[in-house]
Amino acid sequence: MTPVELSRTVLHAVRRAVDEGELAVAVLPERVVVAPPGPGGCGDYATNVALQLARPAAQPAPAVAELLRTRLLRTDGISDVVVTGPGFLNISLAGDADGRLVRDILRAGPRYGHSDALAGQSPELHAAPDVRALVLMDSVARVLRSQGAHPQLHCARPPEDAWVRILGVPEDIHVRPGRDPLRPVPAPADPTPLGRDAARWALLHPAPHDRPRIGGPDSGAHGDEHLAQRETNPLFRVRYAHARTRALLRNAADLGFTPEPGPVTPHGEALLHTLADHPRVLAATAAHRAPDRLARHLVAVADALAPLLPSVLPLGDEKPSAAHRARLALAEAAGTVLAGGLTLLGIDAPEHL
């Protein structure tokens, strides 16, 4: 059961409870957010849907959670449900949840986390006639499409040729002003000398209200930091992590073994939780028009992957084991998420770095 499937399962339990008169809620939530448990939680995923329903249902949140817990325990694929804190539902999936998540990611490929949640919607995006606003609008549009929407892009004037040619800003932007355009803090200098990948990262990684570090008068920054091949550069960490996963797959093939999803605890527990959160991050990025959320999530994936990498391949005369195959599959899944996320930011994910 993927996070998206679990979200639908919980929402179905809510609807059944309403239909059968156990919950009196006039307006049901459109979707239920499930994510790795926070501090004090347990299981594979947690949701705060009972807290959201408590006030409209005129019931205490723990009572709503217990009602939903009883229903979820009767669902195939769920082994346990625990109510914690003020009413959080902590859900444990049946069987090999680690392997199942990795299989789901590898099956979906770079489209893992994509959904049809916004199908049929055509949001209008308006950008200020500024390079950062246009790059941000392009990335927001990519993420919206990943959630099933068909956004319409507008700007008061056509983008400059260099922004299209170097930065990948789309040419087919409707030339007309609109209300409430995207107006991030402008770049302090021309980002095009950085090239497409570094420039887009420099513009998208900071939150829209933060000043991008590109250079220029009084900026206190130099664009070269986004080109540096070192760990202090988050773009390098993300792309290097992806390239390492591809190298591991090549090296494993040379050793005669292939990835096979399976248990990886404790080596990959943090990474698994981060990968499981990817669909939620894409949905939040689309909802808040904030590509920086996706960029920071990719850094978190890369940093969670790093401790796993030394244990993926056998050492010395060691023979490949089921544990090696499971770690290789997890590394491949992480590389898949990194590649898919970079693509949504309009940034290349090279296999060699």
Secondary structure per residue as TSV (DSSP state, phi and psi in degrees):
chain	resnum	aa	ss	phi	psi
A	1	M	-	360.0	119.1
A	2	T	-	-77.3	164.9
A	3	P	H	-56.3	-38.1
A	4	V	H	-64.6	-44.2
A	5	E	H	-64.3	-39.6
A	6	L	H	-64.8	-40.7
A	7	S	H	-57.7	-43.7
A	8	R	H	-66.8	-36.5
A	9	T	H	-63.3	-44.8
A	10	V	H	-65.0	-42.4
A	11	L	H	-62.9	-37.9
A	12	H	H	-63.3	-39.6
A	13	A	H	-63.2	-38.5
A	14	V	H	-63.8	-45.7
A	15	R	H	-63.8	-40.7
A	16	R	H	-63.3	-40.1
A	17	A	H	-63.6	-37.6
A	18	V	H	-70.0	-45.5
A	19	D	H	-61.4	-33.5
A	20	E	T	-93.7	8.0
A	21	G	T	82.2	10.3
A	22	E	S	-82.0	-25.1
A	23	L	-	-126.9	133.3
A	24	A	-	-106.9	90.9
A	25	V	-	-126.4	123.2
A	26	A	S	-72.9	-41.3
A	27	V	S	-122.5	119.2
A	28	L	-	-84.0	149.9
A	29	P	-	-65.3	146.3
A	30	E	S	-70.8	-31.6
A	31	R	-	-151.3	160.3
A	32	V	-	-114.9	128.0
A	33	V	-	-86.4	125.1
A	34	V	-	-118.8	142.1
A	35	A	B	-151.7	163.8
A	36	P	-	-55.0	143.4
A	37	P	-	-60.6	145.2
A	38	G	-	-88.2	-169.9
A	39	P	T	-55.8	132.7
A	40	G	T	87.7	-6.9
A	41	G	-	-90.3	-178.7
A	42	C	-	-154.7	176.5
A	43	G	S	79.5	-165.3
A	44	D	S	-91.1	-36.4
A	45	Y	E	-142.2	159.4
A	46	A	E	-137.9	154.7
A	47	T	E	-144.6	148.7
A	48	N	-	-104.8	22.7
A	49	V	H	-59.9	-32.6
A	50	A	H	-64.9	-36.0
A	51	L	H	-67.6	-35.4
A	52	Q	H	-68.4	-34.0
A	53	L	H	-87.2	-16.4
A	54	A	H	-58.5	-50.9
A	55	R	H	-65.4	-51.3
A	56	P	H	-63.6	-25.8
A	57	A	H	-87.0	-6.7
A	58	A	T	56.3	40.9
A	59	Q	S	-134.6	153.9
A	60	P	-	-63.0	144.8
A	61	A	H	-57.9	-41.6
A	62	P	H	-60.4	-34.1
A	63	A	H	-68.1	-40.4
A	64	V	H	-65.1	-42.0
A	65	A	H	-62.5	-41.9
A	66	E	H	-65.3	-38.5
A	67	L	H	-61.4	-46.4
A	68	L	H	-70.1	-33.9
A	69	R	H	-57.8	-45.7
A	70	T	H	-59.6	-41.0
A	71	R	H	-69.9	-43.0
A	72	L	H	-66.4	-32.3
A	73	L	T	-64.5	-19.0
A	74	R	T	-90.6	6.3
A	75	T	S	-95.4	133.1
A	76	D	T	-61.6	138.6
A	77	G	T	94.6	-8.5
A	78	I	E	-113.8	122.7
A	79	S	E	-94.4	-29.1
A	80	D	E	-159.2	150.9
A	81	V	E	-137.5	126.4
A	82	V	E	-122.3	135.0
A	83	V	E	-94.4	125.9
A	84	T	E	-128.7	161.5
A	85	G	T	57.1	-140.5
A	86	P	T	-78.1	-1.8
A	87	G	T	144.5	25.8
A	88	F	E	-76.5	138.5
A	89	L	E	-95.8	119.4
A	90	N	E	-106.9	118.1
A	91	I	E	-112.3	128.9
A	92	S	E	-106.3	131.0
A	93	L	E	-88.4	150.6
A	94	A	S	-76.1	149.9
A	95	G	S	75.6	-153.6
A	96	D	-	-85.1	84.8
A	97	A	H	-64.1	-37.2
A	98	D	H	-60.9	-52.4
A	99	G	H	-62.9	-35.4
A	100	R	H	-66.1	-42.3
A	101	L	H	-63.0	-45.4
A	102	V	H	-62.3	-42.7
A	103	R	H	-61.1	-41.6
A	104	D	H	-61.3	-41.9
A	105	I	H	-66.3	-45.7
A	106	L	H	-67.4	-32.8
A	107	R	H	-68.3	-42.0
A	108	A	H	-76.8	-26.5
A	109	G	G	67.0	-149.8
A	110	P	G	-61.0	-10.6
A	111	R	G	-89.5	6.3
A	112	Y	T	-58.7	131.1
A	113	G	T	95.1	-13.3
A	114	H	-	-72.6	151.9
A	115	S	-	-152.7	176.2
A	116	D	S	-109.2	24.4
A	117	A	T	-59.8	-29.8
A	118	L	T	-108.4	18.7
A	119	A	T	-57.3	138.5
A	120	G	T	86.9	-8.1
A	121	Q	-	-95.1	142.3
A	122	S	-	-129.6	70.7
A	123	P	-	-64.8	143.1
A	124	E	E	-95.4	123.4
A	125	L	E	-107.2	130.0
A	126	H	E	-120.1	127.9
A	127	A	E	-113.1	142.6
A	128	A	-	-64.1	150.9
A	129	P	S	-74.1	65.4
A	130	D	S	-138.1	145.0
A	131	V	H	-60.8	-42.2
A	132	R	H	-67.5	-40.3
A	133	A	H	-62.9	-38.4
A	134	L	H	-71.7	-40.1
A	135	V	H	-65.1	-41.8
A	136	L	H	-62.1	-43.8
A	137	M	H	-62.1	-40.8
A	138	D	H	-60.7	-44.9
A	139	S	H	-68.3	-40.4
A	140	V	H	-59.2	-41.7
A	141	A	H	-63.0	-39.8
A	142	R	H	-61.2	-43.3
A	143	V	H	-69.7	-39.5
A	144	L	H	-60.2	-40.3
A	145	R	H	-64.6	-33.4
A	146	S	H	-65.8	-18.8
A	147	Q	T	-103.4	11.8
A	148	G	T	96.8	-3.2
A	149	A	-	-82.4	164.6
A	150	H	-	-125.7	79.7
A	151	P	-	-69.5	151.6
A	152	Q	E	-109.9	129.2
A	153	L	E	-104.6	132.4
A	154	H	E	-134.4	147.3
A	155	C	E	-153.5	153.9
A	156	A	S	-68.3	-23.2
A	157	R	S	-148.1	160.2
A	158	P	-	-63.7	150.1
A	159	P	-	-68.3	151.2
A	160	E	-	-66.0	153.1
A	161	D	H	-57.9	-41.6
A	162	A	H	-65.1	-32.8
A	163	W	H	-67.6	-35.6
A	164	V	H	-75.0	-48.4
A	165	R	H	-71.6	-40.5
A	166	I	T	-96.8	-42.6
A	167	L	T	-96.3	-6.7
A	168	G	-	77.6	17.5
A	169	V	-	-64.5	131.1
A	170	P	-	-65.0	146.4
A	171	E	S	-81.2	-29.2
A	172	D	-	-84.1	53.4
A	173	I	-	-94.4	131.4
A	174	H	E	-68.3	124.6
A	175	V	E	-87.0	91.9
A	176	R	-	-166.1	145.8
A	177	P	-	-75.4	162.5
A	178	G	-	-147.3	171.1
A	179	R	S	-79.0	149.1
A	180	D	S	50.6	56.2
A	181	P	-	-69.1	158.6
A	182	L	B	-67.6	122.5
A	183	R	-	-131.8	71.3
A	184	P	-	-68.4	163.7
A	185	V	-	-58.2	124.4
A	186	P	-	-63.6	157.0
A	187	A	-	-68.9	139.5
A	188	P	S	-75.6	-8.5
A	189	A	S	-155.0	167.4
A	190	D	-	-65.2	121.1
A	191	P	-	-84.8	-10.5
A	192	T	G	-61.0	-31.3
A	193	P	G	-60.4	-18.7
A	194	L	G	-75.4	-14.6
A	195	G	-	84.9	167.8
A	196	R	H	-59.7	-53.9
A	197	D	H	-65.3	-52.1
A	198	A	H	-66.1	-37.7
A	199	A	H	-66.5	-45.5
A	200	R	H	-63.2	-41.5
A	201	W	H	-61.7	-44.3
A	202	A	H	-60.4	-32.3
A	203	L	H	-84.8	-27.6
A	204	L	H	-100.3	-28.8
A	205	H	S	-65.6	-41.2
A	206	P	S	-72.4	151.2
A	207	A	-	-60.1	150.2
A	208	P	T	-54.8	-29.2
A	209	H	T	-85.8	-2.0
A	210	D	S	-98.1	150.9
A	211	R	-	-78.0	123.7
A	212	P	-	-70.2	146.2
A	213	R	-	-93.8	95.9
A	214	I	-	-125.4	-27.5
A	215	G	-	124.2	-174.1
A	216	G	-	107.5	171.5
A	217	P	T	-57.6	130.5
A	218	D	T	61.1	19.5
A	219	S	-	-82.9	-25.6
A	220	G	-	69.3	16.4
A	221	A	-	-141.1	160.1
A	222	H	-	-127.1	139.5
A	223	G	G	-62.1	-22.5
A	224	D	G	-57.9	-25.1
A	225	E	G	-62.5	-25.4
A	226	H	G	-83.4	-9.0
A	227	L	T	-103.9	-9.6
A	228	A	-	-67.1	135.2
A	229	Q	-	-91.7	68.5
A	230	R	S	-150.2	165.1
A	231	E	T	-67.5	-20.5
A	232	T	T	-72.0	-12.7
A	233	N	-	-95.3	109.0
A	234	P	H	-61.8	-33.5
A	235	L	H	-63.5	-41.2
A	236	F	H	-62.6	-41.9
A	237	R	H	-60.3	-42.3
A	238	V	H	-66.7	-48.3
A	239	R	H	-70.7	-35.1
A	240	Y	H	-67.3	-39.9
A	241	A	H	-61.4	-42.5
A	242	H	H	-62.5	-46.2
A	243	A	H	-62.7	-35.8
A	244	R	H	-63.4	-39.2
A	245	T	H	-64.2	-37.5
A	246	R	H	-69.1	-37.7
A	247	A	H	-65.4	-39.6
A	248	L	H	-62.2	-39.3
A	249	L	H	-64.1	-40.3
A	250	R	H	-65.6	-43.4
A	251	N	H	-65.9	-39.0
A	252	A	H	-64.4	-39.8
A	253	A	H	-61.5	-38.2
A	254	D	H	-63.7	-32.0
A	255	L	H	-85.9	-4.1
A	256	G	T	86.6	23.7
A	257	F	-	-136.0	157.9
A	258	T	-	-124.6	163.6
A	259	P	-	-69.4	144.6
A	260	E	-	-146.0	108.8
A	261	P	-	-56.1	141.7
A	262	G	-	-174.9	-174.0
A	263	P	-	-62.5	137.7
A	264	V	-	-130.1	2.5
A	265	T	T	-62.4	138.0
A	266	P	T	-94.9	-1.2
A	267	H	T	-60.2	-37.6
A	268	G	T	-117.2	18.7
A	269	E	H	-61.6	-46.3
A	270	A	H	-64.2	-39.5
A	271	L	H	-65.9	-41.5
A	272	L	H	-59.3	-43.8
A	273	H	H	-62.8	-38.9
A	274	T	H	-68.2	-41.0
A	275	L	H	-66.2	-39.5
A	276	A	H	-62.8	-24.8
A	277	D	T	-82.7	-8.0
A	278	H	H	-59.5	-46.0
A	279	P	H	-59.1	-38.8
A	280	R	H	-64.6	-40.0
A	281	V	H	-63.8	-42.0
A	282	L	H	-62.8	-42.6
A	283	A	H	-63.3	-41.2
A	284	A	H	-68.8	-37.8
A	285	T	H	-60.6	-42.3
A	286	A	H	-67.4	-44.1
A	287	A	H	-65.5	-38.3
A	288	H	H	-100.4	1.8
A	289	R	T	54.0	47.0
A	290	A	-	-132.4	84.7
A	291	P	H	-61.8	-19.3
A	292	D	H	-62.0	-29.1
A	293	R	H	-62.9	-43.0
A	294	L	H	-67.7	-42.5
A	295	A	H	-59.8	-45.3
A	296	R	H	-67.3	-33.3
A	297	H	H	-64.8	-39.8
A	298	L	H	-64.2	-37.4
A	299	V	H	-62.4	-41.1
A	300	A	H	-63.8	-39.2
A	301	V	H	-63.2	-47.0
A	302	A	H	-61.2	-42.3
A	303	D	H	-69.7	-33.9
A	304	A	H	-73.4	-27.1
A	305	L	H	-73.7	-34.3
A	306	A	T	-52.2	-45.6
A	307	P	T	-66.2	-22.6
A	308	L	T	-77.5	-31.6
A	309	L	G	-56.3	-43.1
A	310	P	G	-64.1	-19.1
A	311	S	G	-100.6	5.3
A	312	V	S	-74.3	-45.3
A	313	L	S	-95.5	148.8
A	314	P	-	-62.6	150.4
A	315	L	-	-108.1	137.8
A	316	G	T	60.3	-127.3
A	317	D	T	-87.9	6.8
A	318	E	-	-63.3	137.7
A	319	K	-	-88.7	146.4
A	320	P	-	-60.1	131.9
A	321	S	-	-116.4	176.9
A	322	A	H	-60.9	-34.2
A	323	A	H	-65.3	-40.1
A	324	H	H	-64.0	-42.8
A	325	R	H	-64.9	-37.9
A	326	A	H	-67.8	-41.4
A	327	R	H	-66.1	-37.4
A	328	L	H	-64.0	-41.1
A	329	A	H	-64.0	-39.5
A	330	L	H	-66.1	-41.7
A	331	A	H	-62.9	-40.7
A	332	E	H	-62.9	-40.9
A	333	A	H	-62.3	-41.7
A	334	A	H	-63.2	-43.2
A	335	G	H	-61.5	-36.7
A	336	T	H	-63.7	-43.9
A	337	V	H	-65.6	-41.6
A	338	L	H	-62.5	-44.4
A	339	A	H	-63.6	-44.4
A	340	G	H	-64.2	-40.5
A	341	G	H	-67.1	-42.9
A	342	L	H	-61.9	-39.5
A	343	T	H	-60.6	-40.4
A	344	L	H	-66.8	-24.7
A	345	L	T	-85.8	-3.0
A	346	G	T	78.6	25.8
A	347	I	-	-118.3	140.6
A	348	D	-	-73.0	148.3
A	349	A	-	-120.0	85.1
A	350	P	-	-69.1	147.7
A	351	E	S	-82.5	-19.3
A	352	H	-	-125.1	133.7
A	353	L	-	-142.6	360.0
